């Protein structure tokens, strides 16, 4: 399918994980990709893989975010889609009883403030065009609680969800759709490494997944492509949950 033929799409955190999988999927549907990452090596590699452009940027830095979106609009004439996906989940973000203020603030800056900045500086370009789709990466932990807390990560994703809902309502009649993508646990290299080292930790989580497995990056990328395309033209201010049924479950099925 070429649902995104010639559309200009900015993907932050494009160098790895969900960002890379989504950039590939969007490019396969005809999008012109601007791959954004703080890591120049992985970001440049993503641009090569998708036939797009690489822009190095720290999305928690206001000046760099402003320059990013203004530059893309100057070079391409418009910005059709912004997938604001960059985020971190560091090991020093843990229980509220042990997480320090510096760790709290760092996660909030990268996961929440960056989304605020990206929305703030892409919206004027979309408003000028009278259309656009903004997709912000939240998480299933924005809507359910966990006893294995990463307190700042969880709070930041709740903030992304609320911010996305607000903007989706505010700009709906001006042709802008804003949705929060809420992935469940996804089998990225980071997750695989964590659970390979601690199988009990993986089992503790899998028991809550009705489908009995972790998601794949390509499955999230398919959701991103849908939200970016006109197939989702009546969807805005939503929490678009792709989690294998976790948030809908009370008791999960016995293993088959």
N, C-alpha and C positions, 0 to 999 in steps of 0.2 A: 504494500500500500504506500501511497505517496500523500498521506493526509497533511503533511507539513511542507509540501513542495515550496522551496524558496523562502521559507519563513526564517527570520533571524532569531536565533535562540541563544540566550546566555545561560551557561551552566556553571555554577560555582561548586568548588570541590570536585572538579571534573577529572582529577588525576587518578582517582581510585574508587573502589567500592561502588556505591549506588550512583555516584556522579558519572563515573566512567561508563558503567552499563547503560545509563540513561542517555548519555551523549551518543553512544554507538547506536542505540535504538532510534533516537530522534534523527540522526544523520541518515539512517537506513530508510526513513520515511520522507526524506527530501529536505530536511532542515539544514540551514547554514549555521554551523556551530561556532560559538565563541566559548572556548574552554578556559575557565578561570581557576587558578590554583595558586597557593602560596609556594608550592614546591615546583620549581621551574622544570625539573627533569620529567616528573610524571605529568605535569600539565602540558608540556610541549609534546610529549608522547601521545597524550589523548587527542591533541589537535591533529597530529599526523594521522592517527587511526581514523579520525572522523572527517578528514579533509577540510578541517576548519582552521580557525585562528586561535592562537594562545595568547592570553593576557595574564601576566603575573600580578597578583594583587592580594593584599591582606584585607579581607572583607570586613574586619573589625575596625579598619581605619577609614574615617569619613572622607578624607581627601582622595584616597585611592579608589573608593567606591564611586564617588562623584565622577572622577576622571574615567573610570571604567565605563559607566553607562553613557556619559556624554561622548566619549570616544567612539563607542560602538554605534551610537546614533549618527554621529558625524560621518563615519566610514560607510555605513550601510543604508542610511536614510531612515531607519526605523528600528524598533525592537518589538518583535511580536510576542515572544515568550521569555520569561525569566524563571529559571528553576534555581531557587535559592536553597542550596543543598549543603553548603559547607558546614562542618560541625566537628566537635571533638568529644571524646569520652575518656578522660585520663584516669589512671588508677588512683590518684589522690582525691578524686571525687567519690566519696563513699557514704557511709552513714553520716547523718547530721551531727552525731556525737564526735566524729573524728575528722570531718572535712574542715579544713582551714579556710579562712576568709579569702586568702589569695587564690586558692583553687576554685572557690565559689565564683569569684569575680571573673576569673579567666574563662571559665565555661560559659558564664552568662554573656560575656563579650563576644565570644566566637559563635555561640549557638543562637543567641537571641538578638543582641545588638546588631550583629551582621545582617540579620533578616530585616530588622527595622531600617537599617541603612540602605540595603538593596532595594527594598520597596520604596523608600523615600525618593531615591534617585532614578528609579526606572519609571515610576508612575507619571511624571511630567511628559515623558516621551510617548507613553501609551495614551495618555489623555489627549495629546496633540493629534494622534492618529485616530482616536475614537474607538480603539479596540486593543485588546491584549489579554494574555493569560499569565498570571503569576502563580507559581506552585512553590510552596514553602515546606521544607521537610520538617515535620514534627515527629511524633512517635506514638506507638500504642500506649506508652507509659504516660502520655498526656491525658489519657482517659481512664486508666485503671492504676491501682496502687501495687507496689511490690515490696516485699519484706527484705529483698536484696537490693537495698536502695543505692542509687547514685544521685544524691539529693539535688545537686545543682543541675545535672543533666535533665532530671525529671522536671524540675521547676522551669528550666529554660524551654523545654518542649511544650509545657503547658502554656507558656507565654507565647510561643510561636502559634499555637492553636488559637488562642484568644485574639492575637493580633491579626491573623489571617481572616478570622470570622468578621472582625470589625471592618477591615478594609474591603472584604467581599460585599458587605452590606453597603458601605459608604459609596463605593464607586460602581455599583451594579448598573445604574441607569446611565453611566457614561461609557459603557461598553467594555469595562474591565472586569474580568473574573479573577478572583483570588481564592485559592483552596489550600488547605493544609493536608499534606500527604502524611499518613500515619502508618508507617511500616511496622510489622511485627519483627521478631528476631530473624535476621537474614544471614545466610551462610556466606559471609565475607571472609577474607583471609584472617582478619583480626579475630572474628568469632571462632573460626576453625582452630586457630592457634590456642585461644583461651580454653576451649572445651577439649581439645586434644590433650592438653596438660591436666585437665580436671574433668574427667568423664562424669563424675557424680554431679558436678555443677550443670552439665548439659542435661543429664537425666532429670534433674529437678525442674528444669524449664520445659522440657519436651512433654512432660506429663500434662501440662496445661494447654497444649496445642491440639485441638480436635483432629487436625490432619496428620498429626504424629511426626511432623518433620519441620525443620526450619525452612524459611523461604529462600528463593534464589534471587540474586540481583536482577536477572532478566525479567522476573515476575514483577518487580517493583518498576523497572524501566517501562514495562508495558502499561502500567498505571500512569506513569508520567506522560507517556505518549498520548494516552487517552485524554488526560486533563489538558494537555497542550493543544489538542486538536479541536475542531468544530464538532466532533462527536459528543463533546461534553458541554455544548453551548448553553444548556439550561442548568449547569452546575456551578454554583459559586457559594462562598462562605461555608463550605462543607468541611467536615473532618472525613477525609477519604481514607478509610481504614483498609489496609491490605495485610492481614495478620494471621491467616490460616484459621480464623474463628476464635482466637483467644478472647477477645473482648465480649464475645457473645456466649461464652461457655460458663457453665456451673460445674457439671460433671462431664468429663471427657470420655470417649468410647474406650472400651477395653481393646488391647492390641489384637489385631486380626491375624 
